[in-house]
């Protein structure tokens, strides 16, 4: 992985803390809208984390492959990922 591990781990640990908080909220029978807002916050953190990872992939792996002339495999990987996201 070419992404900044410190940044990625910090984002993931933050998301983990949010999830643990959501679990406590559920156990405490907190208001559904409050729980839902926290779930949205975790989803945003995970999207941000994925963006960091994918940007690093594009700037390193895809760029390096493009220089070597065999970019079709990397394009296929990205298309497959986009197809997964569109489901």
Secondary structure, DSSP 8 states (H G I E B T S, - for coil): --S-HHHHHHHHHHHHHHHHHHHHHHHTT--HHHHHHHHHHHHHHHHHHHHHHHHHHIIIIIHHHHHHT--HHHHHHHHHHHHHHH-
